[in-house]
């Protein structure tokens, strides 16, 4: 009996030591010490022994049971520690690994150009202003020296809004140019003025070089003694800052109803440096003659100053205005053969900028 118990003990302790995880250990415990176990069977046989033997074997059995319990506890501890150790290995989070960045958007390239333009003029003291994009005829045309029915109005391909006509200000339109902000600015009566008005403009035209909605920026400087020289200086500053340090502007006489004198502003071509010829001697394909047309400019007509409540004998004003998209496209690097692609929300195009 004694031998039998000692052998059983060895067998159980071996099984305990060999249990490779916690559930296996639990199974060993049940099968070796549980009610139906060999050990329990052996205990039942104690009843058939003499009293002396029973006491001796009983004590031995108790010792063995304690020994097994201790072995089980120890093995459990070992297995638990091993489990935590491997958990720490497998489930470890390295908080220093860079995260997964969600895709980032960016400003539309027209907005980027607007920001650049505002930055350039603000360094000359021009403040950005905004005026209504749904505007009265009076601000759009009449205050700009274009009386009702004047043929010059036709050039602006205007969208008229189906709304009641104002007795003095006339019909409502979608602003076809940002010059309409000038009379509003003059009427504020705060002189001198250095404003840059950038907003959406609308015209009834759509083709490879026109979208019915586009943007214009309009500069207006009103002060005593403002001359064409100042205008040229402001435009040259813009050309250098926006297009590059070696670009120049040229003023070509033109006609606008709201300026006198009026000019078309050209910028020297970035490809042929204003010569019209490439180094190889062939004609520049971009400009053909060295200059690219930017937009209009001039000295504000006295009638416009008067309409805005400013005395033309005391004040003079320079003005210029043209399209943001066109100007941006002319900035080297961005060449598209259809301007409409700007507003088609096609990421293959937009993501490049
Ligand atoms: N508003 C004119 C247009 O849309 C452009 C323009 C010409 C603006 C001459 C000016 C200017 O300020 O002086 O065609």
Boltz pocket constraint, residues with backbone or C-beta under 6 A from the ligand:
constraints:
  - pocket:
      binder: B
      contacts: [[A, 176], [A, 177], [A, 178], [A, 179], [A, 218], [A, 219], [A, 256], [A, 259], [A, 263], [A, 295], [A, 296], [A, 297], [A, 298], [A, 299], [A, 319], [A, 320], [A, 321], [A, 322]]
      max_distance: 6.0
